[in-house]
């Protein structure tokens, strides 16, 4: 069955960096676009970044452009989100998904606080 397992979340200070990972199994990872979403307390889930199956094209939400980088390693069935210059408002549970949400991971908590 399809499984997506995120890791790498935690507590980070404003201006710091964090790298999230999502290990995929149960489907041909290299054949699917992948997406990172996030959901902050009391807010709706929102798209953060998308990457095509070959990693050749990426799309970012305006609020992370220039700070976050989505990437993938198809040999390792792993999706990444490099988060730099984080802000307090980046605090959320971060989810990876296949395509734009046909399968979801359990999420990993990112808290940005001094």
Number of C-alpha atoms within 10 A of each C-alpha: 6 13 17 23 19 24 18 14 18 14 14 18 15 17 14 14 16 18 16 22 22 24 19 22 14 9 13 11 23 18 12 16 19 26 26 28 21 22 19 17 9 6 9 9 15 14 19 24 24 25 22 18 16 15 18 9 12 15 15 19 13 9 11 17 12 11 14 20 20 24 21 24 14 16 8 11 16 19 26 22 22 14 20 17 15 21 19 15 12 20 20 21 18 26 28 33 25 21 18 17 15 7 13 20 21 15 22 21 21 21 21 20 16 9
